[in-house]
Amino acid sequence: MNRLTVLAIGYSLLLTALIAWPKQEREVHTGIASWYGEKYRGRTTASGSVFNPDELTAAHRSLPFGTVVRCTLGSRSVDVVITDRGPFVEGRELDLSKAAFAKLAHTDAGLININWEVMK
């Protein structure tokens, strides 16, 4: 066998393995999300970053800082970065920045029942 044949066989085997590789399903959670905004603008978050309610960020009680979470409500979704700890109200899963919440629902709603999943 020449070098080109060996490469072609190797490439074919690699493609077959990748196609057959089981896709990892993300775990989708359901829970209540709230939002926080202007009152906290400029304050230091638990991660050390400065909170800006115009950015797409969120607080979660235990996910590592920097985790990207996709929040979905109906046909709308928004990706947020975990930068803070909270919410500190029983029964709530995430505290979204005002901008992130507004991508899903009007802020007058106050609380929404969302699906969310860790993206990375």
C-alpha positions as CSV (number, residue, x, y, z in Angstrom):
1,M,0.0,0.0,0.0
2,N,1.2,3.4,-0.8
3,R,1.0,6.4,1.5
4,L,-2.1,7.9,-0.1
5,T,-4.0,4.7,0.3
6,V,-3.1,4.5,4.0
7,L,-4.2,8.1,4.5
8,A,-7.5,7.5,2.7
9,I,-8.2,4.4,4.8
10,G,-7.3,6.3,8.0
11,Y,-9.5,9.2,7.0
12,S,-12.4,6.9,6.2
13,L,-12.1,5.1,9.6
14,L,-12.0,8.5,11.4
15,L,-15.1,9.7,9.6
16,T,-16.9,6.5,10.4
17,A,-16.0,6.8,14.1
18,L,-17.1,10.4,14.3
19,I,-20.5,9.7,12.7
20,A,-21.1,6.7,15.0
21,W,-19.9,8.6,18.1
22,P,-22.9,9.0,20.5
23,K,-24.0,12.6,20.8
24,Q,-24.1,13.9,24.3
25,E,-27.6,15.1,25.3
26,R,-27.6,18.3,27.4
27,E,-29.7,18.1,30.5
28,V,-32.6,20.6,30.3
29,H,-33.7,22.0,33.6
30,T,-37.0,23.8,34.3
31,G,-37.4,26.5,37.0
32,I,-38.3,30.0,38.0
33,A,-36.1,32.9,36.9
34,S,-36.2,36.4,38.2
35,W,-34.1,39.5,37.3
36,Y,-32.0,42.1,38.9
37,G,-31.0,45.5,37.5
38,E,-30.2,49.1,38.3
39,K,-30.0,48.8,42.0
40,Y,-26.9,46.6,41.6
41,R,-25.2,48.5,38.7
42,G,-21.6,49.0,39.4
43,R,-21.4,46.6,42.3
44,T,-18.9,43.8,42.4
45,T,-20.4,40.4,41.8
46,A,-19.3,37.2,43.5
47,S,-17.0,36.4,40.6
48,G,-15.2,39.8,41.0
49,S,-16.7,41.4,37.8
50,V,-18.7,44.6,37.9
51,F,-22.4,44.1,37.5
52,N,-24.0,45.7,34.5
53,P,-27.7,45.0,34.0
54,D,-27.3,45.7,30.3
55,E,-25.1,42.7,29.8
56,L,-26.3,39.1,29.3
57,T,-25.3,37.6,32.7
58,A,-26.9,35.6,35.5
59,A,-26.6,34.4,39.0
60,H,-26.8,30.8,40.1
61,R,-26.1,29.2,43.4
62,S,-23.5,26.7,42.4
63,L,-22.6,26.7,38.7
64,P,-18.9,27.7,38.1
65,F,-18.3,31.4,37.1
66,G,-18.0,31.7,33.3
67,T,-20.5,28.9,32.6
68,V,-22.7,29.7,29.6
69,V,-26.3,28.8,30.2
70,R,-29.1,28.9,27.5
71,C,-32.4,30.1,28.9
72,T,-35.6,29.4,26.9
73,L,-39.1,30.6,27.1
74,G,-41.4,29.5,24.3
75,S,-39.6,30.3,21.0
76,R,-37.3,32.9,22.7
77,S,-33.9,32.1,24.1
78,V,-30.8,33.9,25.4
79,D,-27.4,32.7,26.4
80,V,-26.0,34.2,29.6
81,V,-22.8,33.9,31.5
82,I,-22.8,33.0,35.2
83,T,-21.0,35.9,37.0
84,D,-22.7,36.0,40.4
85,R,-24.3,33.9,43.2
86,G,-28.0,33.7,43.8
87,P,-31.0,33.8,43.7
88,F,-31.4,33.7,47.4
89,V,-35.2,33.2,47.3
90,E,-36.4,29.6,47.7
91,G,-37.8,28.1,44.5
92,R,-35.9,30.2,42.1
93,E,-33.2,28.8,39.8
94,L,-31.6,31.8,38.2
95,D,-31.4,35.5,38.6
96,L,-31.0,37.1,35.2
97,S,-29.7,40.5,34.4
98,K,-32.4,42.9,33.3
99,A,-31.2,42.7,29.7
100,A,-31.3,38.9,29.6
101,F,-34.7,38.7,31.2
102,A,-36.0,41.3,28.7
103,K,-34.9,39.0,25.8
104,L,-37.4,36.4,27.1
105,A,-40.3,38.4,28.6
106,H,-41.3,41.9,29.6
107,T,-39.6,42.8,32.9
108,D,-43.1,43.6,34.4
109,A,-43.6,39.8,34.6
110,G,-41.0,39.7,37.4
111,L,-40.8,35.9,37.4
112,I,-40.9,33.5,34.5
113,N,-40.9,29.7,34.3
114,I,-38.0,28.8,31.9
115,N,-36.1,25.9,30.6
116,W,-32.3,26.2,30.9
117,E,-29.3,24.2,30.0
118,V,-25.6,24.4,30.4
119,M,-23.9,25.0,27.1
120,K,-20.3,25.2,28.1
